[in-house]
Amino acid sequence: MGFYDTHVLPRLINLVCGIGAIRPSRDRACEGLHGRVVELGFGSGHNVESYPGAVTRVDAVEPSDLGWKLAHDRVSASPIHIERSGLDGEHLPFDDDTFDCALSTYTLCTIPDLPLALAEVRRVLKPGGTLHFLEHGLAPDEKVRRWQHRLDPLQQRLAGGCHLNRDIPQILTDAGFVVDHLDTFYQPHAAKSSNAMSRGVATPR
């Protein structure tokens, strides 16, 4: 990766993903997490304050060294043990049936081979385990979708491979999950093209 992706983009993501308006959605996405959790795209740790007390350990999958460095204070202040345990969501370094839950926020938009990553999540979840997600993606309105398709190539270049137009609930279904709970909404006071949100819980079939 170049200088922008390594040194600039993680700081921008830290700022954008840290705005206070997102906090309630993060709290909702983390409801019900318990036991040992694998978090895909840990970033700079903006979910740490939302972990319920029932969580005993979080294995953070985060490719960016700078993102992990920016998370230091949040990780250090957490009463929950958090360990950077992987770099790549497509190849999770864990045994089968390891985790009670998985968590992904603002991450499924970016993973290059998303079906492979979701197969890995299914593999490492215990029977009955759940994937909790908060993701932006394909909008419900056709007019917004047209803009998403137009802007997606630029978005990928500026945002480290992030896609505007992935249909996250459908991708989860195609990957062998049942979406048990789903809320769809536009993040208030933000561009609809990049803030058509899906929040929910999915269980492997």
Secondary structure, 3 states (H helix, E strand, C coil): CCHHHHHHHHHHHHHHCCCHHHHHHHHHHHCCCCEEEEEECCCCCCCHHHCCCCEEEEEEECCCHHHHHHCHHHHHHCCCEEEEEECCCCCCCCCCCCEEEEEEECCCCCCCCHHHHHHHHHHHEEEEEEEEEEEECCCCCHHHHHHHHHHHHHHHHHCCCCCCCCCHHHHHHHCCEEEEEEEEEECCCCCHHHCEEEEEEEEEC
